[in-house]
């Protein structure tokens, strides 16, 4: 239904065949929609479903059953007596009156009821039409059924259709408010909403009460139409004022050239219009964008080793829309891109909002944009291809395609100008041998924090050493002179005493080595190892002495 309302060419036989696979012959809603599309004919099963809904269905089902019977040209084959009786009872009870507890559901039900009254030709239709307008106002205020909530477009369409059919006293302000809501609801997606939207716009465009007029500007020409977009022929069009968008400052302009706006400088303007259509005079405001014709003119690219460039650097120049004459190369010797761009057509208040260099990696396809700074049509960029801020955005070394991007709100068209390719070889993707050598571990650096004190003559050191060793020499000579010697009275005593003395000598040598070469942890480890034999042999030597002493006492006692 939505497609047919839109005027689209549809293959109805194919659509009907597909729909009939998924519908029920006993559902009055399916019969209603399929009959409007011309997909079904009257049958006993369908007429029985229609009769059941007419006799005992809710208001919406009764309405759809009545319309389906009428569309299928089968009103003579169903009985409307029960429906007429129930509607007359509702009129007597005042069921079509608005109350404080009324809701949008009540409005939809009332709209179906009024439509049934109109189809049956019963009296009281006009009174019911007045009631539904009061009901709408109690639900949504001055904008009627436009209060936020689910299915408001469907309800609004039903109510407007029913009120117009009942010739209810709808004022111009009421119709204008409802049609304004309909236009504001144009961004719909559900097929049912699309169908309701076009039904509502057709009602707004073809009624005897008030047809809202839409004033607009398209291609700098004033348009006058109804809400469905049908062109209206005004008897008079006038341009009230032109102001800069977002401000109240007026712009001095010439007169209209028929429906054509006078010449305006590039910019965004609020245009206040007035038109006379029939007996109605309408006014409106439209926002107009007057585009500017800007385009890149020339670009200059220099690859250098410094941000200021040097006389030895080659300058590569291209005029729009040509490419650079040759491929550029960036390596460790020259890694800074100096880019200057000229844009023609820039004037006061008219300039591109976006000017940037776009680099796209040829292999990966990833792109990175670098904005350019400037004014009065001249823009520049100094891009260090080796800096961390740049390399973190790029996809490593390789071939890149350079584009110059120029765009903005006021531009008639945006530009993506391909300049050429740049081969980025720094940082290298495969490090060279020399670079790998530099990355190897370095030799340990030993720092001397204090200069050593001056050492005395070696003679003084030798004399001091002799004096220190003299007591030891005196002790050894004295023992030999007095005739003392190291004697062991038994083999068992010498068996433990010699290893014990050897372990003590080893501990002394360990201390000497600790003073010369070992650190604290190494000295502790060696001491732990030597302590084991020293303890064992010392215990054995002391035990041998004790046995000797106890053995001598026994002999004296005996």
Secondary structure, 3 states (H helix, E strand, C coil): CHHHHHCCCCCHHHHHHHHHCCCCCCCHHHHHHHHHHCCCCCCHHHHHHHHHHHHHCCHHHHHHHHHHHHHCCCHHHCCCHHHHHHHHHHHHHCCCCCCCCCCHHHHHHHHHHHHHHHHHCCCCHHHHHHHHHHHHHHHHHHHCCCCCCCCHHHHHHHHHHHHHHCCCCCCHHHHHHHHHHHHHCCCCCCHHHHHHHHHHHHHHHCCCCCCCCEEEEECCEEEEECCCCCECCCCEEEEEEEEECCCCCECCCCCCECCECCCCCCEEEEEEEEEEECCEEEEEEEEEEECECCEEEEEEEEEECCCCCCCCCCEEEEECCCCCCCCEEECCCCCEEEEEEEEECCECCECCCEEEEEEEECCCCCEEEEECEEECCEEEEEEECCCHHHHCCCCCCEEEEEEEEEECCCECCCEEEEEEEEEECCCCCCCCHHHHHHCCCCCCCCCCCCCCCCCCCHHHHHHHHHHHHHHHHHHHHHHHHHCCCCCCCCHHHHHHHHHHHHHHHHHHHHHHHHHHCCCHHHHHHHHHHHHHHHHHHHHHHHHHHHHHHHHHHHHHHC
